[in-house]
Amino acid sequence: MIKPNFHWSHSLCLCVALLAAQQPAVQAAPAPWYLWRSQLDGALTCQQFSPGQAWSLYDGPFADLACQKRVTIKR
């Protein structure tokens, strides 16, 4: 008996690849910046994430690393 060269797994992989190629690319936005206040001396710093346990969120979110341009977060 002759075995056919056609394999369903190859066909399935090709279909999945073609469908995935037609999906629009997902683009992530950069993480927002926040103004953090030190609980020890009140100093302020602009960071994307908490600098540590001795810091509390003071203001934000901002679009720039100087914490000047406000931004609204879309979820």
N, C-alpha and C positions, 0 to 999 in steps of 0.2 A: 504494500500500500504506500502511495506517495504522500508525503506530508506537505501541506501547502506552506509557502514562505510567509504568508500573511499572518500576523499575530495581532490579536485584539488589544493586547496591552500597548503595542506601539500606536495603534489607532487612537486609543484612549488618551495617551500622553500627548499626541499631536492635537487632539481636540481641546484638551485642557490648556495647552500652551497657546493655542489660537484665541481662546476665550479670555485668558489672562492678559494677552497683548492688547485686547480691545478695551480693557478697563482703564479709566483715567488714573493718572498717577496721583497718589495721595501726598500732599505736601504739608509738612508740619510747620507750625509757627514757632518762632523762638520763644523760650521761656521768658515770662515777664520779670521785671525788676521790682524790688520792694525796698522800702526804707526801713531799716532795723535800728532799734534803740538799745543801747547797753543798759542793763539793769544795775550795773556797778557804778558807772559815772555819767550816764546820760548821753554818751557820744552816739552819733548817728553814722550809719554806713549804708551804702546802696549795694545790695546783693540780690542774686536770683534765688538763693536758698538761705536758710537760717545759718548764721555764722557759728551758732552753738547754743548751749542751754542758757547762757547769761544774756541772751538777746531776745527781745520781744518785737513783734511786728508793729511798726509805727504808722506806715502809710503805704499806699500803692494799690494797684499795680501801675507800673510805668513802662514805657516802650524803650527807654534809653538807659545807659549805665550811669547817667548823672542824676537819675530819678527826677526829671523835669517834665517830660512829655507823658501825660496821663494816657492810659489805654483802657478800653473796655474788653474784658475777657469774653470770648464767644465759646459757649459750651454746647 
